[in-house]
């Protein structure tokens, strides 16, 4: 097995950058919502502490609205972020199913935030625009990577064939 196979199609550095950004954003979001699903009962005491500290009323209102969201909805949001992480990991391996999984996760998150939970977690237009742009970028980069992979699979490693012929000639 050749560890330094030069015929292997290289993935685009931009694909790596997008995947790393996805890992960071989705990882933090997963941890936040997963943790909030199990700790939302503690938030009223946090709100009281914030009121005593003089935190702006707008911030306290946001926390109060987040407490009103049932825990199972935060768990479903967490699932969407896990799907996004898995999709990005598969895209790094140049697997088409990763792109589809990522798109499904983004649709899932949109539906959860805008149609199920609503309120504080509703996505704004800028968030929706950025999500669509990232999906388009992933699509373009995956198409390029898959084309490079298909193109490189069409060629035969002639050095390997020559080595095999040399061995046959020795016999």
TIPAFI-762121 format. One record per atom (N, C-alpha, C, O): residue number from 1; x, y, z; residue in three letters; atom name. Coordinates in steps of 0.02 Angstrom, whole numbers, padded with zeros to 5 digits, always signed. Atoms other than C-alpha are relative to their C-alpha. Example, Ala and Ser with C-alpha at 12.3 -4.5 7.8 and 13.67 -1.06 7.14 Angstrom:
REM TIPAFI-762121
1 +00045 -00059 +00000 ALA N;
1 +00615 -00225 +00390 ALA CA;
1 +00045 +00060 +00000 ALA C;
1 +00097 +00059 +00033 ALA O;
2 -00042 -00059 -00003 SER N;
2 +00684 -00053 +00357 SER CA;
2 -00039 +00055 +00037 SER C;
2 -00014 +00110 +00045 SER O;
END
This chain:
REM TIPAFI-762121
1 +00042 -00059 +00000 UNK N;
1 +00000 +00000 +00000 UNK CA;
1 +00044 +00062 +00000 UNK C;
1 +00089 +00069 +00042 UNK O;
2 -00040 -00060 +00007 UNK N;
2 +00072 +00166 -00053 UNK CA;
2 -00033 +00057 +00039 UNK C;
2 -00087 +00080 +00021 UNK O;
3 +00028 -00053 -00042 UNK N;
3 +00044 +00297 +00081 UNK CA;
3 +00004 +00068 -00033 UNK C;
3 -00034 +00114 -00016 UNK O;
4 -00009 -00065 +00033 UNK N;
4 +00102 +00437 -00032 UNK CA;
4 -00022 -00005 -00073 UNK C;
4 +00016 +00013 -00118 UNK O;
5 +00026 +00009 +00067 UNK N;
5 -00006 +00400 -00183 UNK CA;
5 -00016 +00068 -00030 UNK C;
5 -00060 +00104 -00006 UNK O;
6 +00010 -00065 +00031 UNK N;
6 +00004 +00550 -00297 UNK CA;
6 -00059 +00000 -00047 UNK C;
6 -00081 +00054 -00069 UNK O;
7 +00057 +00004 +00046 UNK N;
7 -00139 +00488 -00407 UNK CA;
7 -00066 +00012 +00036 UNK C;
7 -00118 +00021 +00004 UNK O;
8 +00061 -00011 -00039 UNK N;
8 -00264 +00511 -00266 UNK CA;
8 -00023 +00072 -00010 UNK C;
8 +00017 +00118 -00004 UNK O;
9 +00023 -00068 +00010 UNK N;
9 -00375 +00662 -00302 UNK CA;
9 +00003 +00041 +00064 UNK C;
9 -00020 +00018 +00117 UNK O;
10 -00005 -00043 -00059 UNK N;
10 -00339 +00805 -00183 UNK CA;
10 -00065 +00038 +00008 UNK C;
10 -00096 +00060 -00040 UNK O;
11 +00060 -00040 -00011 UNK N;
11 -00485 +00890 -00101 UNK CA;
11 +00020 +00073 +00002 UNK C;
11 +00076 +00091 +00020 UNK O;
12 -00012 -00072 +00003 UNK N;
12 -00500 +01076 -00120 UNK CA;
12 +00012 +00027 +00070 UNK C;
12 -00021 +00006 +00118 UNK O;
13 -00010 -00031 -00066 UNK N;
13 -00432 +01181 +00023 UNK CA;
13 -00063 +00036 +00023 UNK C;
13 -00074 +00042 +00083 UNK O;
14 +00061 -00034 -00019 UNK N;
14 -00596 +01275 +00018 UNK CA;
14 -00051 -00048 +00030 UNK C;
14 -00090 -00030 +00074 UNK O;
15 +00044 +00051 -00028 UNK N;
15 -00690 +01114 +00053 UNK CA;
15 +00021 -00013 +00073 UNK C;
15 -00022 -00022 +00116 UNK O;
16 -00025 +00010 -00068 UNK N;
16 -00580 +01090 +00206 UNK CA;
16 -00019 +00059 +00045 UNK C;
16 -00041 +00050 +00102 UNK O;
17 +00019 -00060 -00038 UNK N;
17 -00611 +01269 +00262 UNK CA;
17 -00074 -00001 +00019 UNK C;
17 -00092 +00011 +00076 UNK O;
18 +00072 +00003 -00014 UNK N;
18 -00799 +01250 +00246 UNK CA;
18 -00016 -00054 +00051 UNK C;
18 -00058 -00045 +00095 UNK O;
19 +00012 +00055 -00046 UNK N;
19 -00795 +01084 +00337 UNK CA;
19 +00022 +00019 +00071 UNK C;
19 -00014 +00005 +00119 UNK O;
20 -00023 -00022 -00067 UNK N;
20 -00693 +01157 +00481 UNK CA;
20 -00048 +00050 +00030 UNK C;
20 -00065 +00046 +00089 UNK O;
21 +00049 -00049 -00024 UNK N;
21 -00813 +01304 +00495 UNK CA;
21 -00065 -00036 +00021 UNK C;
21 -00096 -00017 +00071 UNK O;
22 +00060 +00039 -00018 UNK N;
22 -00958 +01179 +00496 UNK CA;
22 +00011 -00037 +00065 UNK C;
22 -00033 -00038 +00108 UNK O;
23 -00014 +00035 -00062 UNK N;
23 -00874 +01076 +00631 UNK CA;
23 -00003 +00047 +00060 UNK C;
23 -00031 +00030 +00113 UNK O;
24 -00001 -00048 -00055 UNK N;
24 -00849 +01230 +00739 UNK CA;
24 -00071 +00024 +00016 UNK C;
24 -00093 +00020 +00073 UNK O;
25 +00067 -00027 -00011 UNK N;
25 -01022 +01306 +00715 UNK CA;
25 -00049 -00054 +00024 UNK C;
25 -00084 -00044 +00073 UNK O;
26 +00048 +00053 -00017 UNK N;
26 -01120 +01144 +00722 UNK CA;
26 +00019 -00032 +00067 UNK C;
26 -00025 -00052 +00105 UNK O;
27 -00021 +00029 -00064 UNK N;
27 -01016 +01077 +00867 UNK CA;
27 -00021 +00044 +00058 UNK C;
27 -00047 +00019 +00108 UNK O;
28 +00020 -00046 -00054 UNK N;
28 -01045 +01231 +00973 UNK CA;
28 -00076 +00002 +00007 UNK C;
28 -00102 +00001 +00063 UNK O;
29 +00073 -00001 -00002 UNK N;
29 -01229 +01236 +00926 UNK CA;
29 -00028 -00064 +00030 UNK C;
29 -00075 -00062 +00070 UNK O;
30 +00022 +00064 -00029 UNK N;
30 -01249 +01051 +00966 UNK CA;
30 +00008 +00001 +00076 UNK C;
30 -00038 -00015 +00113 UNK O;
31 -00013 -00001 -00073 UNK N;
31 -01168 +01072 +01137 UNK CA;
31 -00047 +00048 +00036 UNK C;
31 -00072 +00032 +00091 UNK O;
32 +00044 -00050 -00031 UNK N;
32 -01272 +01227 +01174 UNK CA;
32 -00071 -00027 +00008 UNK C;
32 -00098 -00026 +00063 UNK O;
33 +00070 +00022 -00003 UNK N;
33 -01442 +01154 +01130 UNK CA;
33 -00008 -00065 +00038 UNK C;
33 -00058 -00075 +00073 UNK O;
34 +00004 +00063 -00037 UNK N;
34 -01405 +00981 +01199 UNK CA;
34 +00004 +00013 +00075 UNK C;
34 -00033 -00016 +00115 UNK O;
35 -00006 -00018 -00071 UNK N;
35 -01350 +01056 +01364 UNK CA;
35 -00062 +00037 +00024 UNK C;
35 -00086 +00024 +00079 UNK O;
36 +00059 -00039 -00020 UNK N;
36 -01497 +01177 +01367 UNK CA;
36 -00061 -00045 +00009 UNK C;
36 -00105 -00030 +00049 UNK O;
37 +00057 +00046 -00006 UNK N;
37 -01618 +01031 +01344 UNK CA;
37 -00004 -00030 +00070 UNK C;
37 -00058 -00045 +00095 UNK O;
38 -00001 +00032 -00066 UNK N;
38 -01563 +00961 +01512 UNK CA;
38 +00009 +00049 +00058 UNK C;
38 +00002 +00030 +00116 UNK O;
39 -00013 -00048 -00054 UNK N;
39 -01525 +01120 +01609 UNK CA;
39 -00048 +00059 +00000 UNK C;
39 -00037 +00107 +00037 UNK O;
40 +00045 -00058 +00003 UNK N;
40 -01670 +01234 +01566 UNK CA;
40 -00036 +00012 +00066 UNK C;
40 -00061 +00067 +00078 UNK O;
41 +00031 -00010 -00065 UNK N;
41 -01740 +01206 +01741 UNK CA;
41 +00041 +00046 +00046 UNK C;
41 +00014 +00074 +00093 UNK O;
42 -00043 -00043 -00041 UNK N;
42 -01592 +01302 +01813 UNK CA;
42 -00002 +00073 -00022 UNK C;
42 +00022 +00117 +00014 UNK O;
43 -00002 -00067 +00028 UNK N;
43 -01620 +01455 +01704 UNK CA;
43 -00038 +00051 +00042 UNK C;
43 -00014 +00108 +00047 UNK O;
44 +00033 -00051 -00042 UNK N;
44 -01748 +01541 +01819 UNK CA;
44 +00045 +00029 +00054 UNK C;
44 +00042 +00089 +00068 UNK O;
45 -00046 -00027 -00050 UNK N;
45 -01616 +01555 +01955 UNK CA;
45 +00054 +00042 -00032 UNK C;
45 +00078 +00091 -00002 UNK O;
46 -00050 -00041 +00036 UNK N;
46 -01492 +01620 +01826 UNK CA;
46 -00031 +00067 -00018 UNK C;
46 +00002 +00119 -00014 UNK O;
47 +00034 -00062 +00017 UNK N;
47 -01620 +01749 +01770 UNK CA;
47 -00003 +00045 +00060 UNK C;
47 +00009 +00106 +00055 UNK O;
48 +00004 -00040 -00062 UNK N;
48 -01643 +01806 +01950 UNK CA;
48 +00069 +00030 +00016 UNK C;
48 +00074 +00088 +00036 UNK O;
49 -00068 -00025 -00013 UNK N;
49 -01454 +01821 +01970 UNK CA;
49 +00017 +00056 -00050 UNK C;
49 +00047 +00106 -00030 UNK O;
50 -00013 -00051 +00050 UNK N;
50 -01442 +01920 +01807 UNK CA;
50 -00037 +00065 +00017 UNK C;
50 -00009 +00119 +00008 UNK O;
51 +00038 -00060 -00019 UNK N;
51 -01578 +02039 +01867 UNK CA;
51 +00035 +00038 +00056 UNK C;
51 +00037 +00099 +00055 UNK O;
52 -00036 -00031 -00056 UNK N;
52 -01480 +02071 +02027 UNK CA;
52 +00066 +00032 -00023 UNK C;
52 +00090 +00080 +00007 UNK O;
53 -00064 -00026 +00025 UNK N;
53 -01322 +02103 +01925 UNK CA;
53 -00011 +00060 -00046 UNK C;
53 +00037 +00095 -00063 UNK O;
54 +00014 -00056 +00043 UNK N;
54 -01408 +02232 +01816 UNK CA;
54 +00008 -00014 -00075 UNK C;
54 +00021 +00031 -00114 UNK O;
55 -00003 +00019 +00071 UNK N;
55 -01404 +02136 +01651 UNK CA;
55 -00060 +00031 -00036 UNK C;
55 -00114 +00034 -00007 UNK O;
56 +00055 -00032 +00036 UNK N;
56 -01510 +02224 +01517 UNK CA;
56 -00062 -00045 -00004 UNK C;
56 -00057 -00106 -00009 UNK O;
57 +00063 +00036 -00001 UNK N;
57 -01693 +02175 +01516 UNK CA;
57 -00010 -00041 -00064 UNK C;
57 -00042 -00093 -00062 UNK O;
58 +00008 +00037 +00064 UNK N;
58 -01684 +02121 +01332 UNK CA;
58 +00032 -00069 +00004 UNK C;
58 +00004 -00118 -00021 UNK O;
59 -00035 +00064 -00008 UNK N;
59 -01558 +01985 +01375 UNK CA;
59 -00040 -00048 +00045 UNK C;
59 -00043 -00108 +00032 UNK O;
60 +00040 +00041 -00047 UNK N;
60 -01666 +01924 +01518 UNK CA;
60 -00063 -00026 -00035 UNK C;
60 -00083 -00083 -00024 UNK O;
61 +00060 +00021 +00037 UNK N;
61 -01819 +01919 +01404 UNK CA;
61 +00017 -00058 -00048 UNK C;
61 -00023 -00105 -00055 UNK O;
62 -00021 +00054 +00045 UNK N;
62 -01724 +01811 +01279 UNK CA;
62 +00008 -00065 +00038 UNK C;
62 -00016 -00118 +00015 UNK O;
63 -00007 +00060 -00042 UNK N;
63 -01677 +01689 +01416 UNK CA;
63 -00067 -00028 +00022 UNK C;
63 -00078 -00088 +00021 UNK O;
64 +00066 +00022 -00022 UNK N;
64 -01855 +01683 +01478 UNK CA;
64 -00038 -00034 -00057 UNK C;
64 -00071 -00085 -00047 UNK O;
65 +00033 +00031 +00058 UNK N;
65 -01920 +01645 +01303 UNK CA;
65 +00032 -00068 -00017 UNK C;
65 -00002 -00113 -00040 UNK O;
66 -00033 +00063 +00013 UNK N;
66 -01790 +01508 +01284 UNK CA;
66 -00020 -00054 +00051 UNK C;
66 -00021 -00113 +00034 UNK O;
67 +00024 +00047 -00051 UNK N;
67 -01850 +01427 +01446 UNK CA;
67 -00068 -00028 -00019 UNK C;
67 -00084 -00085 -00002 UNK O;
68 +00067 +00021 +00019 UNK N;
68 -02025 +01418 +01373 UNK CA;
68 +00000 -00054 -00054 UNK C;
68 -00051 -00086 -00065 UNK O;
69 -00005 +00051 +00052 UNK N;
69 -01964 +01303 +01234 UNK CA;
69 +00009 -00069 +00033 UNK C;
69 +00052 -00076 +00076 UNK O;
70 -00007 +00067 -00030 UNK N;
70 -01989 +01118 +01278 UNK CA;
70 +00068 -00032 -00015 UNK C;
70 +00098 -00019 -00067 UNK O;
71 -00065 +00031 +00006 UNK N;
71 -01833 +01014 +01303 UNK CA;
71 +00006 -00045 -00062 UNK C;
71 +00059 -00048 -00093 UNK O;
72 -00004 +00045 +00057 UNK N;
72 -01877 +00890 +01165 UNK CA;
72 +00014 +00038 -00065 UNK C;
72 +00044 +00010 -00111 UNK O;
73 -00015 -00039 +00059 UNK N;
73 -01869 +01030 +01038 UNK CA;
73 +00074 +00018 -00004 UNK C;
73 +00103 +00020 -00059 UNK O;
74 -00073 -00012 -00001 UNK N;
74 -01691 +01071 +01091 UNK CA;
74 +00037 -00064 -00020 UNK C;
74 +00088 -00060 -00054 UNK O;
75 -00031 +00064 +00020 UNK N;
75 -01648 +00886 +01072 UNK CA;
75 -00005 -00010 -00076 UNK C;
75 +00042 -00034 -00107 UNK O;
76 +00007 +00006 +00073 UNK N;
76 -01718 +00889 +00894 UNK CA;
76 +00046 +00048 -00037 UNK C;
76 +00072 +00032 -00090 UNK O;
77 -00049 -00047 +00029 UNK N;
77 -01613 +01043 +00856 UNK CA;
77 +00070 -00030 +00003 UNK C;
77 +00108 -00025 -00045 UNK O;
78 -00065 +00032 -00008 UNK N;
78 -01461 +00950 +00923 UNK CA;
78 +00011 -00053 -00053 UNK C;
78 +00065 -00059 -00081 UNK O;
79 -00004 +00052 +00052 UNK N;
79 -01498 +00807 +00804 UNK CA;
79 +00017 +00031 -00068 UNK C;
79 +00057 +00002 -00105 UNK O;
80 -00015 -00034 +00063 UNK N;
80 -01495 +00928 +00657 UNK CA;
80 +00074 +00019 -00005 UNK C;
80 +00104 +00013 -00059 UNK O;
81 -00070 -00019 +00001 UNK N;
81 -01322 +00989 +00705 UNK CA;
81 +00046 -00061 -00004 UNK C;
81 +00099 -00058 -00035 UNK O;
82 -00039 +00062 +00007 UNK N;
82 -01258 +00811 +00725 UNK CA;
82 +00000 -00023 -00073 UNK C;
82 +00052 -00044 -00099 UNK O;
83 +00003 +00018 +00071 UNK N;
83 -01319 +00774 +00548 UNK CA;
83 +00046 +00044 -00042 UNK C;
83 +00077 +00020 -00089 UNK O;
84 -00044 -00046 +00037 UNK N;
84 -01226 +00928 +00485 UNK CA;
84 +00073 -00019 +00010 UNK C;
84 +00112 -00017 -00038 UNK O;
85 -00069 +00020 -00013 UNK N;
85 -01065 +00869 +00568 UNK CA;
85 +00017 -00064 -00038 UNK C;
85 +00070 -00069 -00068 UNK O;
86 -00011 +00063 +00036 UNK N;
86 -01082 +00694 +00495 UNK CA;
86 +00004 +00014 -00075 UNK C;
86 +00047 -00014 -00109 UNK O;
87 -00002 -00018 +00071 UNK N;
87 -01120 +00768 +00324 UNK CA;
87 +00065 +00032 -00020 UNK C;
87 +00093 +00015 -00072 UNK O;
88 -00064 -00033 +00015 UNK N;
88 -00966 +00879 +00329 UNK CA;
88 +00058 -00050 +00002 UNK C;
88 +00103 -00047 -00040 UNK O;
89 -00053 +00051 -00004 UNK N;
89 -00857 +00733 +00383 UNK CA;
89 +00000 -00045 -00062 UNK C;
89 +00053 -00062 -00089 UNK O;
90 +00005 +00041 +00060 UNK N;
90 -00921 +00628 +00238 UNK CA;
90 +00022 +00038 -00062 UNK C;
90 +00052 +00010 -00108 UNK O;
91 -00022 -00040 +00057 UNK N;
91 -00892 +00771 +00117 UNK CA;
91 +00076 +00005 -00002 UNK C;
91 +00105 +00008 -00056 UNK O;
92 -00073 +00000 -00001 UNK N;
92 -00711 +00777 +00174 UNK CA;
92 +00029 -00064 -00029 UNK C;
92 +00084 -00065 -00055 UNK O;
93 -00020 +00064 +00031 UNK N;
93 -00701 +00596 +00118 UNK CA;
93 -00023 -00005 -00072 UNK C;
93 -00020 -00059 -00102 UNK O;
94 +00025 -00004 +00069 UNK N;
94 -00774 +00651 -00050 UNK CA;
94 -00056 -00052 -00011 UNK C;
94 -00055 -00090 -00060 UNK O;
95 +00058 +00044 +00006 UNK N;
95 -00935 +00554 -00022 UNK CA;
95 -00061 +00044 -00014 UNK C;
95 -00076 +00089 +00025 UNK O;
96 +00058 -00039 +00021 UNK N;
96 -01089 +00622 -00111 UNK CA;
96 -00055 +00001 +00053 UNK C;
96 -00091 +00050 +00061 UNK O;
97 +00052 +00005 -00051 UNK N;
97 -01204 +00562 +00028 UNK CA;
97 +00010 +00052 +00055 UNK C;
97 -00038 +00073 +00088 UNK O;
98 -00014 -00052 -00049 UNK N;
98 -01118 +00688 +00144 UNK CA;
98 -00034 +00066 -00018 UNK C;
98 -00061 +00100 +00026 UNK O;
99 +00032 -00062 +00022 UNK N;
99 -01182 +00833 +00040 UNK CA;
99 -00076 -00005 +00011 UNK C;
99 -00107 +00042 +00036 UNK O;
100 +00072 +00009 -00008 UNK N;
100 -01359 +00763 +00041 UNK CA;
100 -00020 +00002 +00074 UNK C;
100 -00071 +00031 +00092 UNK O;
101 +00013 -00001 -00072 UNK N;
101 -01351 +00735 +00229 UNK CA;
101 +00004 +00071 +00028 UNK C;
101 -00036 +00090 +00070 UNK O;
102 -00007 -00069 -00023 UNK N;
102 -01290 +00913 +00256 UNK CA;
102 -00061 +00042 -00021 UNK C;
102 -00087 +00081 +00019 UNK O;
103 +00058 -00038 +00023 UNK N;
103 -01432 +00985 +00150 UNK CA;
103 -00062 -00019 +00041 UNK C;
103 -00101 +00024 +00060 UNK O;
104 +00057 +00022 -00041 UNK N;
104 -01560 +00879 +00245 UNK CA;
104 +00004 +00031 +00069 UNK C;
104 -00046 +00052 +00097 UNK O;
105 -00008 -00029 -00066 UNK N;
105 -01488 +00942 +00409 UNK CA;
105 -00019 +00074 +00001 UNK C;
105 -00050 +00099 +00048 UNK O;
106 +00015 -00071 +00003 UNK N;
106 -01503 +01123 +00354 UNK CA;
106 -00075 +00012 -00009 UNK C;
106 -00103 +00059 +00019 UNK O;
107 +00073 -00005 +00007 UNK N;
107 -01684 +01098 +00298 UNK CA;
107 -00033 -00016 +00067 UNK C;
107 -00080 +00017 +00088 UNK O;
108 +00025 +00019 -00066 UNK N;
108 -01717 +01011 +00465 UNK CA;
108 +00005 +00058 +00049 UNK C;
108 -00043 +00074 +00085 UNK O;
109 -00010 -00056 -00047 UNK N;
109 -01644 +01157 +00562 UNK CA;
109 -00045 +00059 -00018 UNK C;
109 -00071 +00092 +00027 UNK O;
110 +00044 -00055 +00021 UNK N;
110 -01742 +01284 +00459 UNK CA;
110 -00072 -00014 +00023 UNK C;
110 -00104 +00030 +00052 UNK O;
111 +00069 +00017 -00019 UNK N;
111 -01906 +01192 +00490 UNK CA;
111 -00007 +00004 +00076 UNK C;
111 -00057 +00031 +00101 UNK O;
112 +00004 -00001 -00073 UNK N;
112 -01869 +01171 +00676 UNK CA;
112 -00001 +00072 +00027 UNK C;
112 -00042 +00089 +00069 UNK O;
113 -00005 -00069 -00027 UNK N;
113 -01819 +01353 +00704 UNK CA;
113 -00058 +00044 -00022 UNK C;
113 -00083 +00083 +00018 UNK O;
114 +00049 -00047 +00026 UNK N;
114 -01947 +01439 +00593 UNK CA;
114 -00072 -00024 +00004 UNK C;
114 -00118 +00017 +00008 UNK O;
115 +00069 +00024 +00001 UNK N;
115 -02099 +01326 +00595 UNK CA;
115 -00021 -00036 +00064 UNK C;
115 -00081 -00036 +00080 UNK O;
116 +00018 +00037 -00061 UNK N;
116 -02092 +01224 +00755 UNK CA;
116 +00011 +00043 +00062 UNK C;
116 -00036 +00055 +00100 UNK O;
117 -00016 -00037 -00061 UNK N;
117 -02003 +01327 +00888 UNK CA;
117 -00021 +00073 -00006 UNK C;
117 -00053 +00100 +00040 UNK O;
118 +00015 -00071 +00013 UNK N;
118 -02022 +01503 +00814 UNK CA;
118 +00031 +00044 +00053 UNK C;
118 +00081 +00026 +00084 UNK O;
119 -00022 -00045 -00053 UNK N;
119 -01997 +01650 +00930 UNK CA;
119 +00073 +00021 -00005 UNK C;
119 +00095 +00046 -00056 UNK O;
120 -00069 -00023 -00007 UNK N;
120 -01818 +01683 +00986 UNK CA;
120 +00046 -00034 -00051 UNK C;
120 +00093 -00003 -00075 UNK O;
121 -00046 +00038 +00043 UNK N;
121 -01740 +01549 +00875 UNK CA;
121 -00016 +00007 -00074 UNK C;
121 +00017 -00027 -00115 UNK O;
122 +00016 -00008 +00070 UNK N;
122 -01820 +01606 +00712 UNK CA;
122 +00060 +00027 -00038 UNK C;
122 +00094 +00074 -00016 UNK O;
123 -00057 -00021 +00041 UNK N;
123 -01689 +01624 +00575 UNK CA;
123 -00017 +00065 -00037 UNK C;
123 -00072 +00072 -00064 UNK O;
124 +00009 -00061 +00038 UNK N;
124 -01669 +01796 +00501 UNK CA;
124 +00019 -00010 -00072 UNK C;
124 +00045 -00063 -00091 UNK O;
125 -00014 +00005 +00072 UNK N;
125 -01648 +01831 +00316 UNK CA;
125 +00075 -00009 -00012 UNK C;
125 +00094 -00046 -00058 UNK O;
126 -00073 +00007 +00010 UNK N;
126 -01459 +01847 +00332 UNK CA;
126 +00023 -00070 +00016 UNK C;
126 +00065 -00098 -00019 UNK O;
127 -00017 +00068 -00018 UNK N;
127 -01446 +01679 +00417 UNK CA;
127 -00022 -00049 -00055 UNK C;
127 +00015 -00095 -00072 UNK O;
128 +00025 +00042 +00054 UNK N;
128 -01552 +01598 +00282 UNK CA;
128 +00044 +00009 -00062 UNK C;
128 +00061 -00040 -00095 UNK O;
129 -00043 -00014 +00058 UNK N;
129 -01447 +01683 +00146 UNK CA;
129 +00068 -00035 +00007 UNK C;
129 +00092 -00066 -00040 UNK O;
130 -00065 +00031 -00011 UNK N;
130 -01283 +01623 +00223 UNK CA;
130 -00004 -00076 -00004 UNK C;
130 +00041 -00108 -00031 UNK O;
131 +00009 +00073 +00004 UNK N;
131 -01350 +01446 +00241 UNK CA;
131 -00005 -00022 -00072 UNK C;
131 +00026 -00072 -00092 UNK O;
132 +00007 +00017 +00071 UNK N;
132 -01401 +01442 +00058 UNK CA;
132 +00067 +00007 -00036 UNK C;
132 +00085 -00034 -00077 UNK O;
133 -00065 -00011 +00032 UNK N;
133 -01232 +01513 +00006 UNK CA;
133 +00050 -00056 +00018 UNK C;
133 +00088 -00079 -00024 UNK O;
134 -00045 +00054 -00021 UNK N;
134 -01138 +01381 +00107 UNK CA;
134 -00020 -00065 -00035 UNK C;
134 +00024 -00103 -00056 UNK O;
135 +00022 +00059 +00036 UNK N;
135 -01245 +01244 +00029 UNK CA;
135 +00022 +00003 -00073 UNK C;
135 +00045 -00048 -00100 UNK O;
136 -00022 -00008 +00070 UNK N;
136 -01207 +01313 -00145 UNK CA;
136 +00076 -00011 -00005 UNK C;
136 +00099 -00046 -00050 UNK O;
137 -00073 +00010 +00001 UNK N;
137 -01020 +01321 -00106 UNK CA;
137 +00018 -00073 +00009 UNK C;
137 +00060 -00100 -00027 UNK O;
138 -00012 +00072 -00009 UNK N;
138 -01022 +01143 -00039 UNK CA;
138 -00017 -00038 -00064 UNK C;
138 +00020 -00082 -00085 UNK O;
139 +00020 +00035 +00061 UNK N;
139 -01115 +01088 -00195 UNK CA;
139 +00051 +00008 -00056 UNK C;
139 +00068 -00041 -00089 UNK O;
140 -00050 -00013 +00052 UNK N;
140 -00990 +01169 -00313 UNK CA;
140 +00065 -00037 +00015 UNK C;
140 +00094 -00069 -00029 UNK O;
141 -00063 +00033 -00019 UNK N;
141 -00840 +01103 -00217 UNK CA;
141 -00005 -00076 -00003 UNK C;
141 +00042 -00109 -00023 UNK O;
142 +00009 +00072 +00004 UNK N;
142 -00912 +00928 -00204 UNK CA;
142 -00004 -00024 -00072 UNK C;
142 +00023 -00076 -00089 UNK O;
143 +00004 +00019 +00071 UNK N;
143 -00953 +00924 -00389 UNK CA;
143 +00070 -00002 -00030 UNK C;
143 +00087 -00048 -00067 UNK O;
144 -00069 -00002 +00024 UNK N;
144 -00774 +00975 -00427 UNK CA;
144 +00041 -00059 +00026 UNK C;
144 +00078 -00091 -00011 UNK O;
145 -00038 +00055 -00030 UNK N;
145 -00703 +00846 -00307 UNK CA;
145 -00022 -00067 -00029 UNK C;
145 +00021 -00110 -00042 UNK O;
146 +00024 +00063 +00029 UNK N;
146 -00813 +00707 -00375 UNK CA;
146 +00022 -00007 -00072 UNK C;
146 +00037 -00063 -00095 UNK O;
147 -00024 +00003 +00069 UNK N;
147 -00765 +00753 -00553 UNK CA;
147 +00074 -00017 -00002 UNK C;
147 +00095 -00057 -00044 UNK O;
148 -00072 +00015 -00004 UNK N;
148 -00580 +00749 -00506 UNK CA;
148 +00010 -00074 +00018 UNK C;
148 +00054 -00107 -00009 UNK O;
149 -00005 +00069 -00021 UNK N;
149 -00605 +00581 -00422 UNK CA;
149 -00017 -00047 -00058 UNK C;
149 +00018 -00096 -00071 UNK O;
150 +00021 +00041 +00057 UNK N;
150 -00696 +00510 -00573 UNK CA;
150 +00054 +00004 -00054 UNK C;
150 +00070 -00047 -00086 UNK O;
151 -00051 -00009 +00052 UNK N;
151 -00564 +00582 -00690 UNK CA;
151 +00063 -00039 +00017 UNK C;
151 +00092 -00070 -00026 UNK O;
152 -00061 +00035 -00020 UNK N;
152 -00419 +00510 -00590 UNK CA;
152 -00009 -00075 +00001 UNK C;
152 +00039 -00112 -00009 UNK O;
153 +00014 +00072 +00001 UNK N;
153 -00503 +00339 -00579 UNK CA;
153 +00003 -00028 -00070 UNK C;
153 +00010 -00089 -00078 UNK O;
154 -00001 +00023 +00069 UNK N;
154 -00505 +00330 -00769 UNK CA;
154 +00071 -00018 -00024 UNK C;
154 +00080 -00055 -00071 UNK O;
155 -00069 +00011 +00021 UNK N;
155 -00316 +00329 -00780 UNK CA;
155 +00031 -00058 +00037 UNK C;
155 +00015 -00072 +00095 UNK O;
156 -00034 +00057 -00029 UNK N;
156 -00207 +00180 -00749 UNK CA;
156 +00070 +00021 +00021 UNK C;
156 +00101 +00063 -00012 UNK O;
157 -00067 -00015 -00023 UNK N;
157 -00047 +00189 -00651 UNK CA;
157 +00049 -00041 -00041 UNK C;
157 +00059 -00101 -00029 UNK O;
158 -00043 +00035 +00046 UNK N;
158 +00076 +00144 -00788 UNK CA;
158 +00064 -00025 +00032 UNK C;
158 +00092 -00075 +00010 UNK O;
159 -00059 +00024 -00035 UNK N;
159 +00222 +00127 -00668 UNK CA;
159 -00014 -00068 +00031 UNK C;
159 +00029 -00113 +00029 UNK O;
160 +00019 +00063 -00031 UNK N;
160 +00129 -00012 -00579 UNK CA;
160 -00003 -00055 -00054 UNK C;
160 +00019 -00111 -00041 UNK O;
161 +00003 +00048 +00054 UNK N;
161 +00097 -00100 -00746 UNK CA;
161 +00070 -00019 -00023 UNK C;
161 +00085 -00077 -00034 UNK O;
162 -00069 +00014 +00021 UNK N;
162 +00280 -00083 -00796 UNK CA;
162 +00036 -00043 +00051 UNK C;
162 +00075 -00086 +00032 UNK O;
163 -00031 +00041 -00053 UNK N;
163 +00336 -00155 -00628 UNK CA;
163 -00023 -00072 -00006 UNK C;
163 +00017 -00118 +00000 UNK O;
164 +00027 +00068 +00008 UNK N;
164 +00221 -00305 -00655 UNK CA;
164 +00031 -00033 -00061 UNK C;
164 +00046 -00093 -00058 UNK O;
165 -00029 +00029 +00061 UNK N;
165 +00290 -00331 -00832 UNK CA;
165 +00074 -00018 +00011 UNK C;
165 +00098 -00068 -00014 UNK O;
166 -00070 +00014 -00015 UNK N;
166 +00469 -00320 -00768 UNK CA;
166 +00007 -00065 +00040 UNK C;
166 +00053 -00104 +00027 UNK O;
167 -00001 +00061 -00039 UNK N;
167 +00432 -00458 -00643 UNK CA;
167 -00014 -00060 -00044 UNK C;
167 +00017 -00113 -00035 UNK O;
168 +00015 +00055 +00046 UNK N;
168 +00357 -00565 -00781 UNK CA;
168 +00059 -00015 -00046 UNK C;
168 +00070 -00072 -00064 UNK O;
169 -00058 +00010 +00044 UNK N;
169 +00511 -00538 -00890 UNK CA;
169 +00055 -00038 +00034 UNK C;
169 +00093 -00073 +00001 UNK O;
170 -00053 +00033 -00037 UNK N;
170 +00625 -00603 -00752 UNK CA;
170 -00012 -00076 +00002 UNK C;
170 +00036 -00114 +00010 UNK O;
171 +00016 +00070 -00005 UNK N;
171 +00536 -00771 -00751 UNK CA;
171 +00023 -00038 -00058 UNK C;
171 +00013 -00099 -00061 UNK O;
END
